[in-house]
């Protein structure tokens, strides 16, 4: 089955570390200002979700949401969440660790797009 969102081993390690430190987590990628085009990691439930948010899947047993307007741009790609050194968004939990989550992507094949439309 094709997944809309995956995580690298480095991202999964950081997620596990943050879960130990903060408890259950959630991700959101809005596409707006203030680092909105980067995935932001919050304690689960800290960000109030609405009808405009789409659950893309889970990474490290952590839900990953995206604003539906942003999803329209990304729906033909698989998101691959990675980690790089540096400061990310000021609201994202990993920022104080000197790391930030980064979204990489690849276009779905025609077959994968067909599967996802089912």
C-alpha positions, 0 to 999 in steps of 0.5 A: 500500500502506498503511503502519503508520508514516510520518515527517514531513520534519523527522523524516526530516532528524533521522534522517539527522543521527543516522545520520551521527553514530551509524551505523545506528539503530532505533526502539522504542515500548514503551508502558511507563513512562519515556517508553515512549509516545514513540518512542525512537531507539537505535543499531541493535542496542543494544536487545535485541528479543524475541518481544513486539516487532512490526516496524511498518515503516521510516522513513528506512531505519530499523526501527520496532518496538513492543511487542505490547501497545502495538500492540493499542491502536494497530493501527487507527492510522497512526503519523506520527513527527514532531519537536518542540523539547524534551527527549525520553526520556533514552535516546533519541539525539535528546535531546542535540540539543534535539529529541524525536521525537513520535508523531502518529496518524490512524485507518485507514479501513475500507478500509485496515484491511481491507488491513492484515488480509491 
